Amino acid sequence: MKTLVDTVVTELNQILLGKEHQVRLALCGLLAKGHLLIEDIPGMGKTTLSHALAKAMGLSYQRIQFTNDLLPADVLGYSMYDKQAGSLVFHQGPIFAQVVLADEINRASPRTQSALLEAMEERQVSIEGETRPLPHPFFVIATQNPTEQGGTYPLPETQLDRFLMRIRLGYPDPRAERDLLEGEDRRAMTDRLNTLLSEADLTRLQDEVGRVTASPALLDYIQRLLEQSRRMPGLLYGLSPRAGLGLLRATKAWALMQGRQHALPDDIQAVFPAIAEHRLEQGESGKSAERVRQLLTTVSVLA
């Protein structure tokens, strides 16, 4: 298992230079059956990461450019009368793909953003009174521009809580940036990327995550983190039960990626910032990272 994962990470690192930890977090989110939010300024490689990840897994891929005039039907699909069939025929929207890139999600109206809620939580969409299942696996990668930029709508807490993780790619270090300038076009490299992990392998890895063991002491540690987050001054609320369940899944996925069948506190600490920061921001940009650091330093691993 670890060899498979390391192969994928190595190949993706050839395309997205200097971002191994972010690549590992993105892969961890996929193995944990969660969804990923990437927040950064334009041009940092967010689209490249999502496309390369889909190519490496051999999964169907759709990119939706979110704009202020995008409608829910543009995402989910619509029915149109077909003369030959003599009836309404449903035309699937781009949401019916295994990897969906919701690009610049916070440029769309709240109504269109909400079209993703059922899809992300239930892996299905309800359209015109009929429930339609989505492909398996189903992974949403949304990119978000900083809310300080013009023309953005802040994602509501209900939407943010649907994302298992939020990551930031950040600027490359000087060596990686030089390699980008001297190297081949990343889009061409992505187009040539071979399937490294079959759909069957991915499904097996996702199933294996559920078999990774978490000791009672580890669950106690997770509960202490959740409880302490709910007592932090300046917050209306702390981490939700959904966040706790997501933290446990991501912890197990990270342990599996390290080649272990049991989770350790180190696994929790590796994924916790990506799980917690976007849930603890609550309108105060920049403070959530400090809150996460405070939780990790004040909450004891041992009871």
ABEGO torsion letter per residue (X at the ends): XAAAAAAAAAAAAAABBGAAAAAAAAAAAAAAGBBBBBBBBBGAGAAAAAAAAAAAAGBBBBBBBBBAABBAAAAAEBBBBBAAAGBBBBBBBAABBABBBBBGAAABBAAAAAAAAAAAAAGBBBBGGBBBBBBOBBBBBBBBBBAABBGBBBBBAAAAAABABBBBAEBBBAAAAAAAAABBBAAAAAAABBBABBAAAAAAAAAAAAABBBBAAAAAAAAAAAAAAAABBGBABBBBAAAAAAAAAAAAAAAAAAGBABBBAAAAAAAAAAAAAAAAAGGBBGAAAAAAAAAAAABBABX
